[in-house]
């Protein structure tokens, strides 16, 4: 088994590239992080190569919610950029969020849709991304989050729902 360390949560007093060095010094061979937009991708690529680190995963969508069908055009553009960033970093896994998160980790104000409509929007959004993900050789990972403690209002808060979404996306292929 190969473990990856999420550098958003450790060594936070240090610049990001220094966190990579710390992870390597601790024996990790893979790292992950959230938003790629606030990172120096060239420095990460260079440092990862030098330290023999793999970028195991990073966030795909952070600005456009899968639960909102009206956000789909923005989601598609955001993900096109995320796929390009992933290719630059040699990252083959993008974590997908059902909702946009606020600074405190709660879900942003959700669209006024039923749970079923949100569910269908997630399925349709992921299905629309399948060709891009396949072309980029990237696996999309659904990220269920704890809505009780630190991600209040987040839609995808149970693995079982995630499994059902995956089954539906696969059935439409």
N, C-alpha and C positions, 0 to 999 in steps of 0.2 A: 504494500500500500504506500502511496505517495501523498504526504500531507502538504497543504499549502497554507501559508500564513496570510491573513488579511491585514495588510499594512495600514489600513484606515484606523485600526483599533489599538495598535501597539506602537511604542516609541514615538508617540505623537508630538513630543517636544523637539523632534529632529526633522530636518528636511527629508522629503520622500526618498531621495537616492540614498541617504544615510540609513534609512529604515531598511532598504534593500541590503545594504552591507551587514546590518545587524542580523537580519534573517539568515543570510548566508553564513555568518559566523556561528549561528546557533545550529547549523546543519540543515536548514531548509533548502530544498532545491526548487521550490515553486512558491510563488506569491500570488495574491489577488488584491484587488482594490475596487473601489466604487467608481466614481465619476472619473473619466479619462480627460475631460475637458480642462481641468485645472492642473494637469500634470504636463511635465516636459517629456513628451513621448520619445524624442531623440535621446535624451539622457537616460530614460528608462531602458530603451533598447540597447544602448551602448553598455550600460551598467549590468543589465541582465546577461548580455553576452560575455562580458568580462568575468562575472561571478558564476557563470553557468547556472543561472536561474531561469526558470520558465514562468511566464505570466500565464497562470493556470486559468484565471477568470477575471472578468471585470463587468461592470454594469453595462447593459445595452441602453435601455430607455430610462431616463431620469426626468425628462421634460414633458413627455406625452404618455398619458395613461392608456393601457390596454383596455380598460373598462369603458372607455368613452369612444363611441364610434365617430363622434365629431372630431376627435383628436387624431384620427387615422392618417390624414395627409401629413400632418406634422410628425407623427410616429414613423412613417415611412422614410421621411427625409432624415430624421434623427438617427434611425437605424442604418441608413446608407452611410452616414458619417461614422457610426460606431463600428460597422463592418470594416471600413477603411482603417480606422485606428487599430482594430484587432489585427488586421493583416500586417500593419507596420510593426506591431509588438510581437507577432507570432503567437497570438492568443487565439485559442480555438473554442472558447466557451464564453458566452455572454449571458449574464444573469438578467432576467426579464422581470420587471415589477408590474403588478396589476394596476397600481395607483402611482401618482406623483407623490413624493414625500416632502413634507415641510422640514424646516431646519431642526425641529425637535423630534422628527421621525414619524409623526402622525401623518395619516393620509390627508392630502389636500382636499378641499371641498369636492365631494364626488358629484358627478352629474346626476340629475333627478331621474334615475332609471331603476327598474326593479332588479332584484338579484339575478333573475333569469336573463334580463337584457344585458346586464354587465357580463355575465357568464358567456353569453353568445358573442358579445363584442370581443372578449379575450380570445375565444376560439377563432373568430374571423380575423382578428389582427395577427395572431400567430400564423394562421394559414396563409395570409397575404405575405408574410415574411419568409415562408419556407423556401421559395426559389432563391431569394437573395442569400439566405443563410447557406443553402446548398452550394451556390456559386462561390461563396467566400470560405467554404469548408469550416463553417462555424456551427456549433451546437448551441441552440437556445435553451437556457435552463430557467424553468419557472421558479420563482423564489417566494414560497410561503413565508409570511412573517407573523410574529406574535402580536395579535391585535389587542391582547389583554393588558400587557405591561408597557410596551414601548412603541407600538405602531397602531395607535388607536384609529379605528375607522378603515383600516386596510382590508380590502376585499378578499384577497387570496390568503386566508389565515388557517387553512387546513390542508394537509397533504392529500387527503382523499379527494378534495375538489381539484387539486393539481393533477392527480391521476386521471380524473374524469375529463379534464380539459385536454390532456395529452391523447387520451383515447379518441376524443372527438376530432382533434386536429389530424391524427393519423387516419381516421376513417374517411376524411375528405380528400386524402391524397390520391 
